[in-house]
């Protein structure tokens, strides 16, 4: 299992080097405790112009494309592309290239009454297998078709149930297994790319120290800050707090609480 392998490798490297390695309070696998957490439901805005151009805004990035099977850029020249095929008026098939070896595929399905949008994302797992992740949105605006503003019905489906953190020699490792995302950033240094089989191009992360048990990360997309997060480990080392917000609405903060098992 990758979680155990990551930690074991870290310990072995320290032993070989002859170091007396002491795990930091951050190190290990953390499991989300939903009842103690609050996460604002993500939204998705879709507009279709009269000449057939879709404009999609997911809060982090916005992009334009036609549903003609051709690739269209998504992240301001950083390498991301999307293509779309329309199977029927209520189904769109999307293909995105990522910074992994393969592209990811999504299927948007509109309910018969037009009130629900279901996104089925085929996520690439470690080892190359795939797993479908289903995300459901309810219509907030718009009257027909895919156009309108959509709000997630199950917000926690957008977050991983477990994360792995390792802090060693000023290097902060973050690993999200469910979404196949990981980053390795050095404290108080320039941002480094966020990687992974399902991770779109153009995303980076930086980390700075706020205290012995407190850090802040800043995520950017194509050079634009999209989210800031404060991480804090409790004094007993059993609880991890993740408080995050988007710069344009810093008053509205999400709080995710993780526990060590």
Secondary structure, 3 states (H helix, E strand, C coil): CHHHHHHHHHHHHHHHCCCCCCCCCCCEEEEECHHHCECCCCEEEEEECCCCEEEEECCCCEEEEECCCCCEECCCCCCCEEEEEEEECCEEEEEECCCCCCCEEEEEEECCCCCEEEEEEEEECCCCCEEEEEEEEEECCCCCCCCEEEEECCHHHHCCCEEEEEEECCEEEEEECCCCEEEEEEECCCCEECECCCCCCCEEEEEEEEECCEEEEEEEECCEEEEEEEEEECCCCCEEEEEEEECCEEEEEEEEEEEEC
